C-alpha cells in the first residue's frame, strides 16, 4: 500500500495549522478509544 504523498494526492509540507489539526485530531481520538478499549478488555 502506498502513501497518499507518494501517490501525489497530498503533500503534508504544504499543510497549514488547520490541515494538521484535521489530520491529527482523528488519529488522537482513535488512539484514545483504542487505549480505553484495551484497558477495559485487559481488566
C-alpha positions, 0 to 999 in steps of 0.5 A, spaced: 500 500 500 502 506 498 502 513 501 497 518 499 504 523 498 507 518 494 501 517 490 501 525 489 494 526 492 497 530 498 503 533 500 503 534 508 509 540 507 504 544 504 499 543 510 497 549 514 495 549 522 488 547 520 490 541 515 494 538 521 489 539 526 484 535 521 489 530 520 491 529 527 485 530 531 482 523 528 488 519 529 488 522 537 481 520 538 482 513 535 488 512 539 484 514 545 478 509 544 483 504 542 487 505 549 480 505 553 478 499 549 484 495 551 484 497 558 477 495 559 478 488 555 485 487 559 481 488 566 
